[in-house]
């Protein structure tokens, strides 16, 4: 029987986003495979986490592509991005909080690419006069990741309705970063 790697990663992400201490046995059961099969594909928990990181980065890059970040005004692009990222918000929340991904020189270059794309979007919004200039694009990038992660956890815990997530993130972020035209 061929193992569907995408299915295994999806099941692992679903479990790990709910409970970071889930065992490899539990992940294997959720994926419908044996622990031995899981270990043949992922040598251990670290290898699985790294594969999830690669998968999450690829999904986020696809969401950015689908959002067409370079089209239209920056607030519109941000709206589209949040809509595209919403289905993978829990995966991003897990990855954002997974400390071992950010230790030392082993940081995946894919994160730097994603960060650069988001930073460019926020910088463009500042240059076009849509976003405040007293908040750095790097900070706005981190704030967006944080809001996506917090939103995913709030939905998971039942404190926020899934249908409200996009609106809540967009309104809080844009409400805080829009440049005031009053003087």
C-alpha positions as CSV (number, residue, x, y, z in Angstrom):
1,X,0.0,0.0,0.0
2,X,1.4,3.4,-1.0
3,X,1.5,6.0,1.7
4,X,-0.1,9.3,0.8
5,X,2.4,11.7,2.2
6,X,0.0,14.7,1.9
7,X,-2.6,12.7,4.0
8,X,0.0,11.9,6.6
9,X,1.1,15.5,6.9
10,X,-2.5,16.8,7.0
11,X,-3.3,14.4,9.9
12,X,-0.1,15.2,11.7
13,X,-0.8,18.9,11.4
14,X,-4.3,18.5,12.6
15,X,-3.2,16.6,15.7
16,X,-0.2,18.8,16.5
17,X,-2.2,22.0,16.2
18,X,-4.6,20.7,18.8
19,X,-2.0,19.1,21.1
20,X,1.7,19.7,20.5
21,X,2.7,16.7,22.6
22,X,0.9,14.2,20.5
23,X,2.9,10.9,20.1
24,X,4.2,9.4,16.8
25,X,1.9,6.4,17.6
26,X,-1.2,8.7,17.7
27,X,-0.1,10.4,14.5
28,X,0.3,7.1,12.8
29,X,-3.1,5.9,13.9
30,X,-4.8,9.1,12.7
31,X,-3.1,8.7,9.3
32,X,-4.3,5.1,9.1
33,X,-0.7,3.7,9.0
34,X,1.5,1.8,11.4
35,X,4.2,3.5,13.5
36,X,6.8,1.6,11.5
37,X,5.5,2.9,8.2
38,X,5.4,6.4,9.7
39,X,9.1,6.0,10.7
40,X,10.0,4.8,7.3
41,X,8.8,8.1,5.9
42,X,9.9,10.3,8.8
43,X,12.9,9.1,10.8
44,X,11.5,10.7,13.9
45,X,9.5,13.6,15.3
46,X,12.1,16.2,14.2
47,X,12.0,14.9,10.6
48,X,8.2,15.0,10.7
49,X,8.2,18.6,12.1
50,X,10.7,19.6,9.3
51,X,8.4,18.1,6.7
52,X,5.4,19.9,8.1
53,X,7.5,23.1,8.0
54,X,8.2,22.6,4.3
55,X,4.6,21.7,3.6
56,X,3.4,24.8,5.5
57,X,5.8,27.1,3.7
58,X,4.6,25.7,0.4
59,X,1.0,26.1,1.3
60,X,1.6,29.7,2.5
61,X,3.5,30.5,-0.7
62,X,0.6,29.1,-2.7
63,X,-1.8,31.3,-0.7
64,X,0.3,34.4,-1.4
65,X,0.4,33.5,-5.1
66,X,-3.4,33.0,-5.2
67,X,-3.9,36.4,-3.3
68,X,-2.0,38.2,-6.1
69,X,-0.1,40.4,-3.7
70,X,1.2,42.7,-6.4
71,X,-2.3,43.5,-7.9
72,X,-4.5,46.4,-6.8
73,X,-4.0,48.4,-3.7
74,X,-2.2,47.0,-0.6
75,X,-5.3,46.8,1.6
76,X,-7.1,44.8,-1.1
77,X,-4.2,42.5,-1.4
78,X,-4.1,42.0,2.3
79,X,-7.8,41.1,2.3
80,X,-7.2,38.5,-0.4
81,X,-4.2,37.1,1.4
82,X,-6.1,36.6,4.7
83,X,-8.9,34.9,2.8
84,X,-6.4,32.6,1.1
85,X,-4.5,31.8,4.3
86,X,-7.5,31.1,6.4
87,X,-7.8,27.4,5.5
88,X,-4.2,26.8,6.6
89,X,-4.3,29.1,9.6
90,X,-4.1,26.3,12.2
91,X,-1.0,24.9,10.4
92,X,0.6,28.3,10.4
93,X,-0.3,28.7,14.1
94,X,1.5,25.5,14.9
95,X,4.5,26.3,12.8
96,X,4.7,29.9,14.2
97,X,4.8,28.5,17.7
98,X,7.1,25.5,17.1
99,X,10.3,26.8,18.6
100,X,12.6,24.2,17.2
101,X,12.0,25.5,13.7
102,X,13.7,28.8,14.7
103,X,16.8,27.6,16.5
104,X,20.2,28.5,15.2
105,X,21.2,28.3,11.6
106,X,18.7,25.7,10.7
107,X,16.0,28.2,10.0
108,X,14.4,27.4,6.7
109,X,15.1,29.9,4.0
110,X,11.5,29.5,2.9
111,X,10.4,31.6,5.9
112,X,12.7,34.4,4.8
113,X,11.1,34.3,1.3
114,X,7.6,34.5,2.8
115,X,8.6,37.3,5.2
116,X,10.1,39.2,2.3
117,X,6.9,39.0,0.3
118,X,4.8,40.2,3.2
119,X,7.2,42.9,4.1
120,X,7.1,44.1,0.5
121,X,3.3,44.2,0.7
122,X,3.4,46.3,3.8
123,X,6.1,48.6,2.5
124,X,4.1,49.2,-0.7
125,X,1.0,50.0,1.4
126,X,3.2,52.6,3.3
127,X,4.6,54.0,0.1
128,X,1.1,54.4,-1.4
129,X,-0.1,56.2,1.7
130,X,-2.5,53.5,2.8
131,X,-0.6,52.2,5.9
132,X,1.0,54.0,8.8
133,X,4.7,54.6,8.4
134,X,5.6,54.6,12.1
135,X,5.2,50.8,12.2
136,X,7.9,48.9,10.4
137,X,7.0,46.5,7.6
138,X,8.8,43.7,9.5
139,X,6.7,44.4,12.6
140,X,3.5,44.3,10.5
141,X,4.6,41.0,9.1
142,X,5.0,39.5,12.5
143,X,1.7,41.1,13.6
144,X,-0.1,39.4,10.7
145,X,1.4,36.0,11.6
146,X,0.4,36.6,15.2
147,X,-3.2,37.5,14.4
148,X,-3.5,34.5,12.1
149,X,-2.1,32.2,14.8
150,X,-4.3,33.7,17.5
151,X,-7.3,33.5,15.3
152,X,-6.7,29.8,14.5
153,X,-6.4,29.0,18.2
154,X,-9.5,31.0,19.0
155,X,-11.5,29.2,16.4
156,X,-10.2,25.8,17.6
157,X,-11.1,26.6,21.2
158,X,-14.6,27.8,20.1
159,X,-14.1,31.4,21.2
160,X,-14.5,32.7,17.7
161,X,-16.7,31.4,14.9
162,X,-14.7,30.2,11.8
163,X,-16.9,32.5,9.6
164,X,-15.8,35.5,11.7
165,X,-12.0,34.8,11.4
166,X,-11.3,36.7,8.1
167,X,-13.4,39.7,9.2
168,X,-11.8,39.8,12.6
169,X,-8.2,39.7,11.3
170,X,-8.7,42.1,8.5
171,X,-10.6,44.7,10.7
172,X,-8.1,44.6,13.6
173,X,-5.0,44.7,11.4
174,X,-6.3,47.3,8.9
175,X,-8.0,49.3,11.6
176,X,-4.6,49.6,13.4
177,X,-2.4,50.2,10.4
178,X,-4.4,52.4,8.1
179,X,-2.9,55.7,7.8
180,X,-5.0,58.5,9.3
181,X,-5.8,61.2,6.8
182,X,-6.7,63.6,9.7
183,X,-4.2,66.3,10.7
